[in-house]
Amino acid sequence: MKKKICLLLLVSLSLGTSFFMTSFVFAAVLNVKKQRPSVVGAQAPEARFAKSIEDLPLMDGLEVVEDKDVLFIFGSERIAQTTAKGRVDIDSVYYFYQQSLPQMGWSEITARLYERAGERLHVDASCANNDGMTYVRFAVEPMTREK
C-alpha cells in the first residue's frame, strides 16, 4: 500500500499538478482500503463448565449426559465423574483439552491424563456407540488413591 501511495505522489508531482490535486489523489488511495469486520462490542462465547467437575470447561459441541454425573467429597478430596457427548472429532477433543487445561493449572502427563494440586484428571474419548456421537468421560480422583 505504501508503494502505491508513494508512486502516485511522485507521478502527480512530476506531472506538475497542484498541491490540491496531489492531496486529492493521496486521499483517494487511502480510502481504497479493504473493509474489515468491526470487533467493537464483539464478545467471546461464554465458557461452559461441567456440573460435577465445576472447573472443567466443556468443548463447544459437547453436552453433559446428566445421569452420568457422580461426585463424592470426603474431607478435602473429591472423586468426580461426568460424561459429555456430541458430534465432534476425537482428535479435536484431545487438542481442545491439551490447550485449555494447562491454562487452568493442570499439567499434562499424557493427552488423556492431567495432574493438579494432588488430583488426577482422566479424559477418555470414544465413539463406541453407533449413534455417530463421541462420548467423553472425565474422571477426577486424588493422586494418593490406589487403583
N, C-alpha and C positions, 0 to 999 in steps of 0.2 A: 504494500500500500504506500509506503514512504517513497519508493522508487517512482510510482505513478505521479505522486504529488510533485516531487522534485522535477520530474521530466516535463510535466505540464507547466510548471512555474518557469522553467528555463525556456521552453518553447515560446510561451507567451511573452516573456521578457525580450527574447531575441527578435521577435516579430515587431517589437516596438509598441505593443499595446499599452494602454494606460494602466495605472495602478488599480483603478476601479475594475477594469476587465480582468486583471490578474487575480484580484480578490474574489471576483465572481466565479472564475474557473476553479480556484482553490476551494471555495466553499462548496461548489457543486460536487467536486471529487470527494470531499469529506462526508457529504450526505449520501453517498452511494454505498454505505456500509450494509452488511447483511444484518437483517433484523434477528435479534436473539430473543428467546422467550424470557419474559420477566420472571425473576425469582423473588421479587418483593412480595412479602406476605405468604410465600410458599412455606408449607410446614412438612417436616418429615413425618411419615406414618408413625402413629403411636405404637410403641413396643407392647407386645402382649406377653404374658407370663403364665406358666402352668400354676394351677392352684395348690397342689400338694408340695411342689418344689417351687416356692414363691420367687426365687431368684433365678429361675431357669427361663430364658427367653424362648418364645415359640417362633420358629421359622414361618415366614409367610407361606400359606398353603397348607399348614398343619393345623388341625383342630384336636383338642384333648378329647379322648374317649372317657367320658365321665365315670363310668362304672369300673374303670381300671385304676383309679387313684387309690393309693394306700399311703398312710402316714402314721408312723409311731414315733413318739418323742419320749425319751426317758433321760431325765437329767438334762445335760447339755448336748446330748447326742440325738440324732434322728435317723430313722430308716424311712425312706420315701420312694415310692414308685409311681410313675404315671406313664401312660401310653398316649401317643398322638398319632393321627393318621391323616393322609392327604395324597393327592395326585402330584407327587414330587419325585424327583430323581434321587436315588440313594446317595450317589456321589455328591449331589448338591447339599444334602442333609449334613454329611460329614464335613464338607467345606464350610457351610454356614457355622457350625459349632466350633470348628477349628479357628475361625475368625472372631466369633463373638465371645466365647467362653473365657479366653485369656484376658479380655477387657473387663471381665467381672471377677478377676482374681484367680481363676482356675489355671493350673499348669497342665499342659498336655503331656501325657505319658505315651499314649498312642492315640490314633484317631477315634478310638472308642472308649478311652479311659482318661479321666482328668482327676487331679487332686487339688484340694484347697483346705487349709486350716483344719487338718485332721479328718477330712472326709474324702471319699472317692465318689466320682460320678461316672456311671457307665452309660454309654449311648450306643444302642444297638438298633440298626435299621434293617428292615427286611420286607420282601414282597411275597410272603408265604401264601397268602390267600389268592384266589382267582378273581378278586373283585377290582383289580387294577390299582389298588391303593398301596401306598408304602406305609408301613407301621413302624413307629419309632418308640422303643421302650427306653425310658430313662430311670435309673435307679441310683439313689444316694445312700451311702452307708458309711459308718465310721471306719477309719483306716485300721483301727485296732480289732475290728470284728474278723474272726476266722471263718473261712468258708468250709 
